[in-house]
């Protein structure tokens, strides 16, 4: 591990949504074949980072090349002052979230870009999305496909988190994204974190009539063409 990555004091996180899911992250992101396929260092985009626990894990376990591996974080840190974990309220004043995040990334400050104006001008190997609701999830997923390299990994959080789903739940937007981009993506893992890989080329799917583009008009409604 590069010098200095363990030099800071341990950060005290308010809640841990991540540790129990680490085996899934290791399975896909630490796979030797996938890591070898990433040329020129690993670039990650995180839309929503909260206190930075996932950034910390990426830096400590995957993005160890301090000269080439870069994490770009987009987050306004305007979280609710009370969040829940397994049905239990966890009080965490929103003013403290950014402070914890800054302490978390301190050992990696040269590799982490926070809210840079040119975030959209880069391509990424990993895009992580912690969406607020269905619209945010869908919009971020569409944006991710514009900046994600072929073979890159897209990760949605909170996919199978709630028992019932409505427009306040990210899953509704995530499902819409999957249905639209199904030819261009491969589902790797279906769980709290949904792992998706971008295909190098679109997959051929069975053809069927698309009634939004073509349908037979009733005989009396058919236009008379080439009338002389």
C-alpha positions as CSV (number, residue, x, y, z in Angstrom):
1,X,0.0,0.0,0.0
2,X,1.4,3.4,-0.9
3,X,3.1,5.4,1.9
4,X,0.8,7.6,3.9
5,X,-2.5,5.8,3.3
6,X,-2.6,4.6,6.9
7,X,-0.9,7.6,8.4
8,X,-4.1,9.5,9.5
9,X,-6.2,8.9,12.6
10,X,-9.2,6.5,12.2
11,X,-12.3,8.3,11.2
12,X,-15.4,7.9,13.3
13,X,-18.3,7.2,10.9
14,X,-21.9,7.7,12.1
15,X,-23.3,4.6,10.4
16,X,-22.1,1.7,8.3
17,X,-24.1,0.8,5.2
18,X,-21.1,-0.6,3.4
19,X,-19.0,-3.2,5.3
20,X,-21.5,-6.1,4.9
21,X,-21.4,-5.6,1.1
22,X,-17.7,-5.6,0.7
23,X,-17.5,-9.2,-0.6
24,X,-19.6,-8.1,-3.6
25,X,-17.4,-5.2,-4.3
26,X,-14.3,-7.4,-4.0
27,X,-15.8,-9.9,-6.4
28,X,-16.2,-7.5,-9.3
29,X,-13.8,-4.7,-8.7
30,X,-10.8,-6.7,-7.5
31,X,-11.1,-9.4,-10.2
32,X,-7.6,-9.6,-11.8
33,X,-9.0,-9.8,-15.3
34,X,-11.1,-6.6,-14.9
35,X,-8.2,-4.7,-13.3
36,X,-5.9,-5.6,-16.1
37,X,-8.4,-4.4,-18.6
38,X,-8.2,-0.9,-17.2
39,X,-5.5,1.0,-19.0
40,X,-4.0,4.3,-17.8
41,X,-5.1,4.0,-14.2
42,X,-8.5,3.7,-12.7
43,X,-10.9,6.7,-12.8
44,X,-14.0,6.6,-10.6
45,X,-16.9,9.0,-10.4
46,X,-19.0,9.0,-7.3
47,X,-22.4,10.8,-7.4
48,X,-23.1,11.0,-3.7
49,X,-20.4,10.0,-1.2
50,X,-21.8,10.8,2.2
51,X,-19.0,10.4,4.7
52,X,-16.6,8.9,2.2
53,X,-16.5,5.3,3.4
54,X,-16.6,3.9,-0.2
55,X,-14.0,6.4,-1.4
56,X,-11.8,5.2,1.4
57,X,-12.3,1.5,0.5
58,X,-11.6,2.2,-3.2
59,X,-8.3,4.0,-2.3
60,X,-7.2,1.4,0.1
61,X,-8.0,-1.7,-2.0
62,X,-8.2,-0.8,-5.6
63,X,-6.9,2.7,-6.5
64,X,-3.4,2.5,-5.1
65,X,-1.5,4.2,-7.9
66,X,-1.2,7.7,-6.6
67,X,0.0,9.0,-10.0
68,X,-2.9,7.6,-12.1
69,X,-5.9,6.6,-10.0
70,X,-8.3,9.4,-9.5
71,X,-11.7,9.6,-7.8
72,X,-14.1,12.4,-8.7
73,X,-16.8,13.1,-6.1
74,X,-20.0,15.0,-6.8
75,X,-21.9,15.8,-3.7
76,X,-23.5,18.9,-2.1
77,X,-23.6,17.2,1.3
78,X,-27.2,18.5,2.0
79,X,-28.3,15.3,3.8
80,X,-31.3,15.1,6.1
81,X,-30.4,15.6,9.7
82,X,-32.0,12.3,10.6
83,X,-31.4,9.1,8.6
84,X,-32.4,5.6,9.4
85,X,-30.5,2.3,9.4
86,X,-32.4,-1.0,9.7
87,X,-35.4,0.9,11.0
88,X,-33.5,2.7,13.7
89,X,-33.1,6.5,13.5
90,X,-29.5,7.7,13.3
91,X,-29.0,11.3,14.2
92,X,-26.3,12.9,12.1
93,X,-26.6,16.7,11.6
94,X,-26.0,17.5,8.0
95,X,-23.3,20.1,8.9
96,X,-21.0,17.3,10.1
97,X,-21.2,15.1,7.0
98,X,-18.8,17.1,4.9
99,X,-16.4,17.4,7.9
100,X,-16.3,13.6,8.2
101,X,-15.9,13.3,4.5
102,X,-12.9,15.7,4.5
103,X,-11.3,13.8,7.3
104,X,-11.9,10.5,5.5
105,X,-10.2,11.6,2.3
106,X,-7.3,13.4,3.9
107,X,-4.8,10.6,3.3
108,X,-5.9,10.5,-0.4
109,X,-6.3,14.3,-1.0
110,X,-4.1,14.2,-4.0
111,X,-6.3,11.6,-5.6
112,X,-9.7,12.9,-4.8
113,X,-11.4,15.7,-6.8
114,X,-14.5,17.2,-5.1
115,X,-17.1,18.9,-7.3
116,X,-14.7,19.9,-10.0
117,X,-16.2,22.0,-12.9
118,X,-14.8,19.6,-15.5
119,X,-16.3,16.4,-14.1
120,X,-18.3,15.8,-17.3
121,X,-15.3,16.2,-19.5
122,X,-13.7,12.9,-18.4
123,X,-14.4,9.2,-18.9
124,X,-14.5,6.7,-16.0
125,X,-14.0,3.1,-15.2
126,X,-16.4,3.1,-12.2
127,X,-19.5,5.2,-11.7
128,X,-21.2,4.9,-8.3
129,X,-24.7,6.5,-7.8
130,X,-26.4,7.0,-4.5
131,X,-29.6,8.4,-5.9
132,X,-32.1,10.4,-3.8
133,X,-35.2,9.2,-5.7
134,X,-36.4,7.6,-8.9
135,X,-35.9,10.7,-11.1
136,X,-32.4,11.3,-9.8
137,X,-31.5,7.6,-10.3
138,X,-32.7,7.6,-13.9
139,X,-31.0,10.9,-14.8
140,X,-27.7,9.9,-13.2
141,X,-27.9,6.5,-15.0
142,X,-28.3,8.1,-18.4
143,X,-25.5,10.5,-17.6
144,X,-23.3,7.6,-16.5
145,X,-23.6,5.9,-19.9
146,X,-22.1,9.0,-21.5
147,X,-19.0,9.0,-19.4
148,X,-18.5,5.3,-18.6
149,X,-15.8,3.4,-20.6
150,X,-16.7,0.1,-22.3
151,X,-16.2,-2.6,-19.8
152,X,-16.7,-0.1,-17.0
153,X,-18.8,-0.8,-13.9
154,X,-21.9,1.2,-12.9
155,X,-23.1,0.8,-9.3
156,X,-26.5,1.9,-8.0
157,X,-27.1,1.9,-4.3
158,X,-30.5,1.2,-2.6
159,X,-31.8,-1.1,-5.4
160,X,-33.5,-3.7,-3.2
161,X,-33.7,-1.6,0.0
162,X,-37.4,-0.9,0.4
163,X,-40.2,-3.4,0.6
164,X,-42.5,-1.2,-1.5
165,X,-41.5,1.0,-4.3
166,X,-42.9,4.3,-5.5
167,X,-41.4,7.4,-7.2
168,X,-39.6,8.3,-4.0
169,X,-37.6,5.1,-4.3
170,X,-34.5,4.9,-6.6
171,X,-35.5,1.5,-7.8
172,X,-38.3,2.8,-10.1
173,X,-35.8,5.0,-12.0
174,X,-33.2,2.3,-12.0
175,X,-35.6,-0.2,-13.6
176,X,-36.5,2.4,-16.2
177,X,-32.8,2.8,-17.0
178,X,-32.2,-0.9,-17.3
179,X,-35.2,-1.4,-19.6
180,X,-34.0,1.4,-21.9
181,X,-30.3,0.4,-22.0
182,X,-30.6,-3.4,-21.8
183,X,-28.8,-3.9,-25.1
184,X,-25.8,-2.0,-23.9
185,X,-25.4,-3.3,-20.3
186,X,-24.9,-6.6,-18.4
187,X,-26.3,-7.1,-14.9
188,X,-23.6,-8.5,-12.7
189,X,-25.2,-8.4,-9.3
190,X,-28.8,-7.7,-8.1
191,X,-28.8,-6.6,-4.5
192,X,-28.6,-3.6,-2.2
193,X,-25.8,-2.5,-4.6
194,X,-26.7,-3.2,-8.2
195,X,-23.6,-3.8,-10.3
196,X,-23.9,-3.2,-14.1
197,X,-21.2,-3.5,-16.7
198,X,-21.2,-1.5,-19.9
199,X,-20.9,-3.8,-22.9
200,X,-18.2,-3.1,-25.6
201,X,-20.9,-3.3,-28.2
202,X,-24.7,-3.6,-28.2
203,X,-26.2,-7.0,-27.8
204,X,-28.5,-8.3,-30.4
205,X,-32.0,-9.0,-29.0
206,X,-34.9,-10.8,-30.6
207,X,-36.8,-8.6,-33.0
208,X,-40.4,-7.7,-32.4
209,X,-42.9,-5.2,-33.7
210,X,-42.6,-1.8,-32.1
211,X,-46.1,-0.4,-32.1
212,X,-44.9,3.1,-31.1
213,X,-43.3,3.4,-34.5
214,X,-45.5,1.3,-36.8
215,X,-49.0,0.0,-36.8
216,X,-51.7,-0.8,-39.3
217,X,-54.2,2.0,-39.8
218,X,-57.9,1.1,-40.2
219,X,-58.8,0.9,-43.9
220,X,-60.8,4.1,-43.9
221,X,-58.0,6.0,-42.2
222,X,-55.2,5.1,-44.7
223,X,-53.9,8.0,-46.6
224,X,-54.2,8.1,-50.4
225,X,-50.6,8.6,-51.7
226,X,-49.5,9.7,-55.1
227,X,-52.9,11.0,-56.0
228,X,-53.1,12.3,-59.5
